[in-house]
Amino acid sequence: MTIFKGANLLLMFLLELGVLFAAGLWGFTLQAGWLVRIVAGLGAPGVFIAVWALFGAANGAKIPLTGLARLVLELVWFGGGAVLLYLATSAAPAAVFFGLWVLNGILRLVWKQV
Protein backbone atom coordinates (compact mmCIF):
# COMPACT_ATOMS: atom_id res chain seq x y z
CA MET A 1 0.00 0.00 0.00
CA THR A 2 2.92 2.32 0.69
CA ILE A 3 3.91 2.18 -2.98
CA PHE A 4 0.42 3.23 -4.08
CA LYS A 5 0.33 6.11 -1.62
CA GLY A 6 3.74 7.27 -2.82
CA ALA A 7 2.59 6.99 -6.43
CA ASN A 8 -0.44 9.12 -5.59
CA LEU A 9 1.79 11.83 -4.11
CA LEU A 10 3.96 11.65 -7.23
CA LEU A 11 0.82 12.06 -9.34
CA MET A 12 -0.09 15.16 -7.32
CA PHE A 13 3.34 16.65 -8.03
CA LEU A 14 3.07 15.82 -11.74
CA LEU A 15 -0.39 17.40 -11.86
CA GLU A 16 1.04 20.55 -10.27
CA LEU A 17 3.70 20.65 -12.99
CA GLY A 18 0.97 19.98 -15.55
CA VAL A 19 -0.88 23.12 -14.49
CA LEU A 20 2.25 25.19 -15.02
CA PHE A 21 2.87 23.54 -18.40
CA ALA A 22 -0.74 24.19 -19.47
CA ALA A 23 -0.53 27.83 -18.42
CA GLY A 24 2.69 28.36 -20.37
CA LEU A 25 1.41 26.47 -23.40
CA TRP A 26 -1.76 28.54 -23.41
CA GLY A 27 0.23 31.77 -23.30
CA PHE A 28 2.65 30.80 -26.03
CA THR A 29 -0.14 29.58 -28.35
CA LEU A 30 -2.30 32.70 -28.15
CA GLN A 31 -3.27 34.23 -31.48
CA ALA A 32 -1.47 37.49 -30.74
CA GLY A 33 1.79 39.24 -31.37
CA TRP A 34 5.02 37.69 -30.16
CA LEU A 35 5.38 40.10 -27.24
CA VAL A 36 1.92 39.23 -25.91
CA ARG A 37 2.67 35.51 -26.31
CA ILE A 38 5.95 35.83 -24.40
CA VAL A 39 4.38 37.84 -21.58
CA ALA A 40 1.41 35.46 -21.31
CA GLY A 41 3.57 32.33 -21.72
CA LEU A 42 5.81 33.37 -18.84
CA GLY A 43 3.33 35.39 -16.82
CA ALA A 44 0.50 32.85 -16.58
CA PRO A 45 2.69 30.17 -14.94
CA GLY A 46 4.11 32.90 -12.71
CA VAL A 47 0.65 33.79 -11.44
CA PHE A 48 -0.16 30.12 -10.80
CA ILE A 49 3.17 29.66 -8.96
CA ALA A 50 2.50 32.69 -6.76
CA VAL A 51 -0.99 31.49 -5.83
CA TRP A 52 0.22 27.96 -5.05
CA ALA A 53 3.17 29.25 -3.00
CA LEU A 54 0.88 31.47 -0.95
CA PHE A 55 -1.96 29.04 -0.33
CA GLY A 56 -1.33 25.51 -1.59
CA ALA A 57 2.26 24.36 -1.13
CA ALA A 58 2.29 21.33 1.16
CA ASN A 59 4.89 22.46 3.68
CA GLY A 60 5.72 25.98 2.61
CA ALA A 61 2.49 27.88 2.02
CA LYS A 62 2.49 31.34 3.59
CA ILE A 63 -1.25 31.08 4.27
CA PRO A 64 -2.05 27.34 4.20
CA LEU A 65 -5.67 26.54 3.44
CA THR A 66 -7.61 23.58 4.79
CA GLY A 67 -11.06 22.10 4.43
CA LEU A 68 -13.48 23.76 2.05
CA ALA A 69 -11.07 26.63 1.30
CA ARG A 70 -8.44 24.10 0.19
CA LEU A 71 -10.98 22.34 -2.02
CA VAL A 72 -11.93 25.63 -3.67
CA LEU A 73 -8.25 26.50 -4.18
CA GLU A 74 -7.54 23.15 -5.81
CA LEU A 75 -10.67 23.32 -7.94
CA VAL A 76 -9.71 26.76 -9.23
CA TRP A 77 -6.01 25.86 -9.62
CA PHE A 78 -6.32 22.46 -11.29
CA GLY A 79 -9.58 23.38 -13.02
CA GLY A 80 -7.87 26.47 -14.37
CA GLY A 81 -5.04 24.31 -15.64
CA ALA A 82 -7.55 22.03 -17.37
CA VAL A 83 -9.32 25.01 -18.96
CA LEU A 84 -6.03 26.47 -20.21
CA LEU A 85 -5.01 23.06 -21.56
CA TYR A 86 -8.35 22.89 -23.37
CA LEU A 87 -7.84 26.35 -24.85
CA ALA A 88 -4.31 25.49 -25.98
CA THR A 89 -5.06 21.99 -27.31
CA SER A 90 -8.43 20.24 -27.22
CA ALA A 91 -11.02 18.78 -24.87
CA ALA A 92 -9.57 15.26 -24.57
CA PRO A 93 -6.26 16.15 -22.85
CA ALA A 94 -8.05 18.63 -20.61
CA ALA A 95 -10.64 16.02 -19.59
CA VAL A 96 -7.94 13.43 -18.84
CA PHE A 97 -6.01 15.98 -16.80
CA PHE A 98 -9.07 16.98 -14.78
CA GLY A 99 -10.10 13.35 -14.30
CA LEU A 100 -6.66 12.47 -12.96
CA TRP A 101 -6.94 15.36 -10.49
CA VAL A 102 -10.34 14.11 -9.30
CA LEU A 103 -8.98 10.57 -8.85
CA ASN A 104 -5.91 11.91 -7.06
CA GLY A 105 -8.05 14.03 -4.75
CA ILE A 106 -10.32 11.14 -3.83
CA LEU A 107 -7.34 8.92 -3.06
CA ARG A 108 -5.70 11.69 -1.00
CA LEU A 109 -8.88 11.97 1.07
CA VAL A 110 -9.26 8.22 1.54
CA TRP A 111 -5.58 7.78 2.44
CA LYS A 112 -5.51 10.97 4.56
CA GLN A 113 -2.80 12.57 2.41
CA VAL A 114 -4.44 15.99 2.44
N, C-alpha and C positions, 0 to 999 in steps of 0.2 A: 504494500500500500504506500510505503514511503516513496517509491519510485513514481507512482502516479501523482502523488501530491507535489513532488518536485517538478514533474512534467507540467502540472497545472500552473505552478508559479513561473516556469519558463514560458509557458504560453502567454501569461499575463504580461511578461516583459516584452515578448515579441509583438503582442498587440499594441503595447505602448509605442514601440518603435514603428509599428504599422501606421499609427495615427500620424506620427511625424512625417513618415514617408508620403502618406496620402495628402497631407497639407502642402508639402513641398511640390509634389507632383501636380496638384491642382493649380498652384501658383505659376509653375513653369509652363503649364499647358493652356493658360488663359489666352483668349483671342484678343490680344492687346499688344502694344508696343513692347520692345525688349526691356525697357526700363521698368515698366509696370510688372512684367513677368518676373524680373529679377527681384524686385521689392516684395512682390507677393510670394514668390517661391522661397525666399529666405525669411520673410516676415511672418507668414502664417505659422510655420513650425515654431518660430520664436514666441509667438503668442501662446501656442499650445504648451510649450515648455514652461513658460512663466506661470501659467495657470496651474499646471501639474506640480511645479515646485512649491507653489504657495499652498495648495490645498490637498494634493493627492499623493505625493511621494510617500512611500511606505514608512521610512524612518527619518525623513528629513523635511517634511512639510512644515512651513512656517505656521500655518493655521490648519492643522489636520482636521478633516471632517469625518464624522461617523454617522451611522444610522441613515436616516432618510436623506440628509444633506449629502452624504457620500454617494448614495445611489443616484441622486440628481446630478452630482458632479460627473460620475462615470457615464451616465446616460448622455449628458451633453458632450463630454469629451470623446468617448468612443463612438457615439452616434454622429457627432460632428465629423469624426474621421471617416465614418462610413459614407456620409453625405458627400464629403469632398472626394472620396474615392469614386463614388458614383459620377460626380460631375466631371472628373478627370478621365474616367474609363467607361464603365457601363454598370448596369444593375447587378450582374452576377457576382463580380468580385466584392462589391459593396455588401451584398446580402450574405455572402460567405463570411466576410469579416465580421459583420454584426452578429451573425449566428454563433461564430466562435466566441465572441465576447459574452453572449448570453450563456452559452455552455460553461465558459470559464467562471462567470459570476455565480452560477448555480453551484458548481463544484466548490468554489471558495466558501460559499455559505455553508454547504453541507459539511465540508472538512474544516470549518472554522479558520479559514486562512484570510479572513477579512481584517 
